[in-house]
C-alpha cells in the first residue's frame, strides 16, 4: 500500500483515479491545486501524483517547490504528451511522467516502481570508498562501524541502519515513511513516530550537544536531513 497525495483539479478525473487506486490497495488524499497548504498531506504521503494543468501555480512550479524541501517520489500524471512537456517535468524534479488516460493497473505498476527506486538502500557490496567522514564522525559502511573522534560508538542495528540511510542521502530531507523501510523491516506498518525515538537516541551518541543537534536536523512537517556542513 502506498499513501498517495493526488493534486488534480478535475473532480471527475480525480474520482475515477482515486477509485481505481483504492481498489488496488492504495490510500489517496486529493487536493484541487497547489495554492492551498498541503504540508500535512505531504508529510503523511509516500508519493505525490501531480497534474500539470492546475489553477494558479502549475504542476511544474509545484514540483519544484516540493523538491526544495523533500525527496518524496513524484509522478506527473497529465494529458500533455509532448516530449517537451515530459522533459520539463523530469527536469522540474519528477521521478516519472505518465500520460492520461492511464489504467489503474498501469499507474499502480509505475507507482510501485518509483517508490521502490526512491527507497534509500543500505547495500554495501558495491561501495569502493567505504568510509565517509563528516567532521570528526566516520561512517564505515563495509564494517558497519561508526566512529566519533576515532572512538567506535556502540549503536544498535536499527541506529546503524538509520545513520546509513541518512548519510547515503546527505542534504536531502527524508520523510519518516522513507526512513521506516530503510531502518526497520520492509513490511513494517507501525507508528512512524518510532523514527523520532531512534533519531533522538542517535543524536545522543553522535552529536556534541544532543539538545542542539547540528548533523541530524529535524525539518518540521517533513522529516530529517543529515547536514554535510553543520552550523
C-alpha positions as CSV (number, residue, x, y, z in Angstrom):
1,X,0.0,0.0,0.0
2,X,1.2,3.5,-0.9
3,X,-0.1,6.6,0.7
4,X,-0.6,9.0,-2.2
5,X,-1.1,12.8,-2.3
6,X,-3.0,13.4,-5.6
7,X,-3.1,17.0,-6.8
8,X,-5.7,17.2,-9.5
9,X,-8.3,19.9,-10.2
10,X,-10.8,17.9,-12.3
11,X,-13.2,16.3,-9.9
12,X,-14.3,13.6,-12.4
13,X,-10.7,12.6,-13.2
14,X,-9.8,12.7,-9.5
15,X,-12.7,10.5,-8.5
16,X,-12.1,7.9,-11.2
17,X,-8.4,7.6,-10.5
18,X,-8.8,7.5,-6.7
19,X,-11.5,4.8,-7.0
20,X,-9.1,2.7,-9.1
21,X,-6.1,3.1,-6.9
22,X,-8.2,2.5,-3.7
23,X,-9.3,-0.8,-5.2
24,X,-5.7,-1.8,-5.7
25,X,-5.0,-1.1,-2.0
26,X,-3.6,2.4,-2.0
27,X,-4.7,5.3,0.1
28,X,-5.2,8.5,-1.8
29,X,-5.8,12.1,-0.5
30,X,-6.6,14.7,-3.0
31,X,-6.1,18.4,-3.3
32,X,-7.5,20.6,-6.2
33,X,-4.5,22.8,-6.6
34,X,-1.1,23.7,-5.2
35,X,-2.1,27.0,-3.8
36,X,-3.6,25.8,-0.6
37,X,-1.5,24.5,2.2
38,X,-0.9,20.8,1.8
39,X,2.1,20.3,4.2
40,X,0.2,17.9,6.4
41,X,-0.9,15.8,3.5
42,X,2.6,15.8,2.1
43,X,4.1,14.7,5.4
44,X,1.7,11.7,5.5
45,X,2.3,10.7,1.9
46,X,4.7,8.3,0.3
47,X,4.3,9.7,-3.2
48,X,2.8,12.7,-5.0
49,X,0.7,12.2,-8.1
50,X,0.7,15.6,-9.8
51,X,-1.3,17.1,-12.6
52,X,0.2,19.9,-14.7
53,X,-2.7,22.0,-15.8
54,X,-3.7,23.4,-12.4
55,X,-5.3,26.7,-11.4
56,X,-2.7,29.2,-10.1
57,X,0.7,27.6,-9.8
58,X,1.1,24.9,-12.5
59,X,2.4,21.4,-11.9
60,X,6.0,22.3,-12.8
61,X,6.1,25.1,-10.2
62,X,4.5,22.8,-7.5
63,X,7.0,20.1,-8.4
64,X,10.0,22.5,-8.0
65,X,8.6,23.8,-4.7
66,X,8.3,20.3,-3.3
67,X,11.8,19.4,-4.4
68,X,13.3,22.3,-2.4
69,X,12.1,20.7,0.8
70,X,11.5,17.0,0.2
71,X,12.8,13.9,-1.7
72,X,9.4,12.3,-1.8
73,X,8.7,10.5,-5.1
74,X,6.7,12.5,-7.6
75,X,4.8,11.2,-10.7
76,X,3.4,13.7,-13.1
77,X,0.0,12.5,-14.5
78,X,-1.1,14.7,-17.3
79,X,-2.8,14.8,-20.7
80,X,0.2,16.6,-22.2
81,X,2.1,14.1,-24.3
82,X,4.7,16.3,-26.0
83,X,8.3,15.4,-25.4
84,X,9.0,19.0,-24.3
85,X,6.5,18.6,-21.5
86,X,8.0,15.3,-20.4
87,X,11.5,16.7,-20.3
88,X,10.3,19.8,-18.5
89,X,8.5,17.7,-15.9
90,X,11.5,15.5,-15.2
91,X,13.8,18.5,-15.1
92,X,11.5,20.0,-12.5
93,X,12.2,17.1,-10.3
94,X,9.6,14.5,-11.1
95,X,10.6,10.8,-10.9
96,X,8.2,9.6,-13.6
97,X,5.8,11.0,-16.2
98,X,2.6,9.3,-17.2
99,X,0.2,10.4,-19.9
100,X,-3.5,10.2,-19.4
101,X,-5.5,8.2,-19.8
102,X,-3.7,5.5,-17.8
103,X,-5.4,2.4,-16.5
104,X,-5.2,1.9,-12.7
105,X,-3.1,-1.2,-13.1
106,X,-0.5,0.6,-15.2
107,X,-0.5,3.5,-12.8
108,X,-0.2,1.1,-9.9
109,X,2.9,-0.5,-11.5
110,X,4.5,2.9,-12.1
111,X,3.8,3.9,-8.5
112,X,5.4,0.8,-7.1
113,X,8.4,1.1,-9.3
114,X,9.1,4.7,-8.4
115,X,8.6,4.1,-4.6
116,X,11.0,1.1,-4.8
117,X,13.6,3.1,-6.7
118,X,13.4,6.0,-4.3
119,X,13.8,4.0,-1.1
120,X,17.2,4.5,0.5
121,X,19.4,1.4,0.3
122,X,21.9,0.2,2.7
123,X,23.7,-2.2,0.4
124,X,27.4,-2.2,0.9
125,X,28.7,-4.7,-1.7
126,X,29.4,-2.1,-4.4
127,X,31.0,0.5,-2.2
128,X,34.5,1.4,-3.3
129,X,35.3,4.1,-0.7
130,X,33.6,2.5,2.3
131,X,34.4,5.2,4.9
132,X,32.8,8.6,4.8
133,X,33.9,11.4,7.1
134,X,31.6,14.1,8.5
135,X,33.6,16.4,10.7
136,X,35.0,14.1,13.4
137,X,32.5,11.4,12.6
138,X,33.3,8.4,10.4
139,X,30.8,6.1,8.8
140,X,32.4,2.9,7.7
141,X,29.8,1.1,5.5
142,X,31.8,-2.0,5.0
143,X,32.4,-2.8,8.6
144,X,29.2,-1.1,9.8
145,X,31.3,0.9,12.4
146,X,30.5,4.4,13.3
147,X,33.3,6.4,15.0
148,X,33.5,9.8,16.7
149,X,36.9,11.4,17.2
150,X,38.4,8.0,16.5
151,X,36.3,6.1,19.1
152,X,33.9,3.5,17.9
153,X,30.4,4.2,19.0
154,X,28.1,1.5,20.3
155,X,24.9,1.6,18.2
156,X,22.0,-0.7,17.9
157,X,21.4,-2.4,14.4
158,X,18.5,0.0,13.9
159,X,20.6,3.0,14.8
160,X,23.3,1.9,12.3
161,X,20.7,1.4,9.5
162,X,19.2,4.8,10.3
163,X,22.5,6.6,10.1
164,X,23.5,4.7,6.9
165,X,20.2,5.8,5.3
166,X,20.6,9.4,6.4
167,X,24.3,9.7,5.3
168,X,23.6,8.0,2.0
169,X,21.4,11.0,1.2
170,X,23.2,13.9,2.7
171,X,21.5,17.2,2.5
172,X,18.2,15.7,1.4
173,X,15.1,15.6,3.5
174,X,13.8,12.1,4.1
175,X,10.3,11.5,5.4
176,X,9.6,9.1,8.2
177,X,7.8,6.9,5.7
178,X,11.0,6.7,3.7
179,X,13.2,6.0,6.7
180,X,10.9,3.2,8.1
181,X,11.8,0.6,5.4
182,X,15.4,1.6,5.5
183,X,15.9,1.2,9.2
184,X,13.2,-1.2,10.0
185,X,11.5,-4.2,8.3
186,X,10.4,-3.5,4.7
187,X,6.9,-4.6,5.7
188,X,6.7,-2.6,8.9
189,X,3.4,-0.8,9.1
190,X,3.6,0.5,12.6
191,X,3.7,4.0,14.1
192,X,6.2,6.2,12.2
193,X,6.9,8.0,15.4
194,X,9.4,5.2,16.2
195,X,11.7,7.1,13.8
196,X,11.6,10.1,16.1
197,X,12.6,8.0,19.0
198,X,15.5,6.4,17.1
199,X,16.7,9.7,15.8
200,X,16.7,11.1,19.3
201,X,18.8,8.1,20.5
202,X,21.2,8.5,17.6
203,X,21.7,12.2,18.3
204,X,22.6,11.3,21.9
205,X,25.5,9.3,20.5
206,X,26.9,11.3,17.6
207,X,26.1,14.9,18.4
208,X,28.3,17.1,20.6
209,X,25.1,18.6,22.2
210,X,22.0,16.4,21.5
211,X,19.8,19.3,22.6
212,X,21.2,21.5,19.8
213,X,21.8,18.9,17.1
214,X,23.8,20.0,14.0
215,X,24.1,16.9,12.0
216,X,20.7,15.3,12.2
217,X,18.3,18.1,11.6
218,X,14.6,17.9,12.1
219,X,12.7,19.5,9.2
220,X,9.4,20.4,10.7
221,X,6.5,18.9,8.9
222,X,8.7,16.7,6.6
223,X,11.3,14.5,8.3
224,X,15.0,14.5,8.8
225,X,18.1,15.8,7.0
226,X,21.7,14.9,7.5
227,X,23.8,18.0,7.2
228,X,27.1,17.8,5.4
229,X,28.2,21.2,6.7
230,X,26.6,21.6,10.1
231,X,26.3,25.0,11.6
